[in-house]
Amino acid sequence: MSERFRTLFRVLDESFHESIEGIREFAVAATNVGQAVAHFGLTAAYFTPLYREPGIESIDAIDRIIGSKDDVDGPLLTAHRLVKFYVISSGDALLSACDLVGRDFPMHVGSGALARVAAEHASKAMFLADPAIDWRARVLRTYGLFRSALQEYRSSNDEGSTKLIDDWKRWRDRTGSEFTDVPKQPSSSSRKLIAAHFGSDLGYDELSRPTHGNAVWMTLAVIQEQKGTNFMWSTTLRNVQFAMDVCISASDRLCRLWNLDHDDVLRALSERQSLEPISWKTLCERCDWVRAGVEHLSANVVVDWAEDPQPPR
């Protein structure tokens, strides 16, 4: 951890939770780290046009065997592209959450919805990019994700979307014999993937409360905000930290799948953004600093359980 961050944390560790000004100072620093994580993921996703499948010399060679212009032309290439897309979109959600929080008037509700988006997309990247599975399992997992999309497009008139789903169905019917000895793949539902890859206290249900307008969550959130407690700040920064954690995990897995050097990616990021170069070790240390600060805030959060005042009419 750099001396600048050590100094900042020593100050915040003692008293930052006691005032809104101290919390805002921490929030700005934490969201700066979150932005760095998001940009790392985006840079990794675009780092190389040559995707690498472990144990396989040529993705194209595999796709010539199992692909067809009549349904899915490049199944394995599509799997790697989908990993890339999910890492990009999880970074997008994290950047948006950081933008909502690191301002004078933070948007508390939006951080929960964006953290859930980041978690859902990052969990699917983790699911697809697992370096321990072989290419056949990776392609079947990709098929499973497209198949599960059917439910959300049943009422759609989007011909392009439904055609894509139908193409994968025809592909699976045509290539069934190629995958007879591949074990059944785990469920690709967001709830199960988030639990499997990001097991923590902040799970799918907690992130769904602000997203769905849960009445209990909304009542508690608004009343605590009216009373001037730091409850919503604590919740909001937990959301940002969780989005940061899922994004860096998915980005790390992408690097491992494609055999990318994390420090090479960070050097490319510093050149493109004209930033001070940092190492992967330093980025991970800064994430640890954010986690420690959020943990400190959560441990010292004050919830006012006195009789609730009536909101202004």
Beta strands, then each sheet from edge to edge (+ up, - down):
end
